[in-house]
């Protein structure tokens, strides 16, 4: 390498290092939002390129400059090559176009894990860049920048086992404490409704049993271990564990540590379709929760769960059936008729199921309470003031008269349909307009366009005004509304318009809210 080549290469590397160090903060923030799952950062980049193709122009421009700079100083001259080596990395900085560096709705949290992951990302990029420069000269500095999202996924994959080993001591501590305290473990999963159901269970059984429930959405190995380590005390008789998953085998792994005495499933839906690929795979993953449990609480309202009920019975498990739609079961919640049946030998009791809730969640919670021998009078009395999980159909009357329904957490097709119907009924009762603000639903894989189109159709059928936020599902929402959807770049803009459109008598439904790592 000549002195001129060395100077150019060094300059290009320094510029690329500076750009990479800052640019990788974007992908680190995305990685944190997707729970550091390998493969999800690249998926997010593809979504941005699909929704904002202009980002591909910057990417392509950098590729062209890299190819040109590969010609070397003999063909281009030292000054031209130095300029190309400096400018090409800078072209990568705004890619993907308008993905914010710092974020507002989902700012990067500098946890110990985030720092380790950032170091891992930089190490993978620098190794890749060094190899590329050795093979291709100054043009090689662009390779790690062009592949930044993919290399982030590679780093996450490498670090995954490292993180598992680092968390091992907390898991071991949780296992020991769980054995020492000895509570009955109630495990709850489902495509949706598990967080609300967990809250209902803790509320209904909390008077009869000293109960600890995993907070918020602490539903993975570290979250549940932390709950046990920090909240379980001698005397705790019931531990309610929400169990989430992102692939088959995850819930089985959780059950190895938090061996459930009682296992329950709320509903099998299309959430996780993007990662698992099919309804059958989702069912298999959720059904893992029943494998080690002696008692299971399952709804009869879905054919898949009816089949699982029969399987569990053949295996000798105690099965308590429930229904949130008034179907025949051991525990029945009939929202339409306002009746609740608590136990196979009980008679129906008139009981208003709380509005803006899902009958199946209440039914599963009552089924668990029945297994835990909570007296009927006590269990039904607790239904009068069931807690509402944050951002899950929270209803609030504003000082100016407008009613707001906040259903912004992890929207799903079933919940969204119910929320729209309930909001439309409330708007009709108040004699005001219905306004629905939504970015649409995500993680639905091949059915995402269809489900968002159906959501828009439902709003239009309810004579509501649809305000579509962002680009992620814009095409589907516009298609479903036959072009009637009003379009907004940000939720803040849509909120201002919604308040104006609703007036004093209106109802505003905020259905889902995507963090700003979505386009």
Steps between C-alpha positions, in 0.01 A plus 500: 500500500644838397507794744217662302290187522571479872392858563179455302422170668562646846281803425222280367517273803487793743198651327329161484572434868349833600191441287465142621526594867210745467297313240501181706311681775198483269523125472579456869179687585305277262665191648396606848140556388482150347642342818840433341360219287739403218347560158255769607726797420538392138124448482451855625740638239311325222176655625653847484630442148156378392316796651762766421679390181698824490729338756603253232626790287747603769602138541544455123697825477744378760542172310576687177761717671657193656528334160647814345748547784617143448672620179784636712721810483659406168168541317330773707776696658570538869268795565199343329546170678536671839179694436314182406635312800373774733164570336387141439466413872317827565240400241413206722425715804135585416417138410225395558351834413336669804569222747584727798836465667391566857128434487223672691239231575763230544827660607804280551550390860867459586468184705793271570375267229467784249863596562615141449298468181632831366855384562422172325351679199805725465735203534321304227495805273866584554607142434289491185632839391861402560461184293324694224773768487768231486324334206364804313699801612331828603172396340472228762417747776148521362424130536420505875292814453301353214438189709453681834157355580606147404821524700296621797293182473823299479628666817170430676524135401856473631409672826177306559671211680727742685196681639341170602809409699513843663137468607552149634570611856170689517314198365667268753416742781136510384481119493629478857265767628201350325576165663550664840177705494296224334204688349252347259613615156231619261633534145302698242563541129305587188534694179334790679330570829761339722607822675141604571411148615801493731379822659149360537632184669711697748199718580244220537713260706700765687265512798498124554868442422817703545574552132789631294457560127777581254481877434420668168610272217775317686441176313840358409770316694671811638175683573349211694829428681519863604140487626575196715825642634360843584137437597446148633504480880436226751124467521433559131256225408431581133743618233332609176746482210422642159692304237584645160688354207650587165565147374415141578673364809511827694197426723622143557827650621317735737297211640820311584580772754153626589329162507128585490250341734227667296541592133261712297468625143283800413473478122699380200519778242716642223747693713854366435396386151791700359755301700336158523346494154175315564207466738600137561847602618351764730267238648785256560709769668217610730392143582843435655370666816275199571771233475620501864184634668271272700202733460413703189243772439398523135226679302259296291442788258770394250521165318877478556455535874215247506741249346760592762240447774442144379874436480555623856218279626653196330826580680320491835512872573224681687329726246281797584320626191393862466313709247493874440216469248231325701585151372461193723796468737593470868534876529292718268504872436219617273553872435193533276258357758689632802537159665788327675515132597771417754561126500336197335235464772423870539199685368532811284534828685402836349821698474597787275833421337708819508478698174796510263624166633515160338274232641755224447758679717248529783395137450858369516568705813186362664599148395834541675327643808270197501799264499651700788173454693409867524137508626241593238366806682849637544609429142192657343512801732853573378373533142346837584837677506729302274824687430562632151848433365674814379420594139261208460157649432542764771202737496538862605262796488685822427410838655375631164249215477665271246543134598832331422560126481869416523556158341854566385684200641572214258184522293369178347216421257257363760565774754489775237164380367357493852640845581352651182159348570502619862619849402233523229230400751622765744508766226145411400387519863656845535374623165846602383749396232738206521864568415755217477872582501724207408827403333351154446617167637838329458666158536217333307716369217317401181159611632610846615372690195165320510446551874581870483274540200222330697565732793448800272184346356363456851560865586327615182208262563464656847483843330823601667775730379825308446832675557794290378838573660836431335591284203517150645139407415390807306421319175285237674308761701438714193388195302265379773345842544453543123719809516311662787789478748664828597879470493744629761875473531501492880261410778528852644361646178217246500413570865455870429273424205306236697422736786371756253288243312352340813375818662344494847271202439730273304696186579864457399646150482878478494553152356864397528805724509822399325834625632704713262727219383207419271462718187 
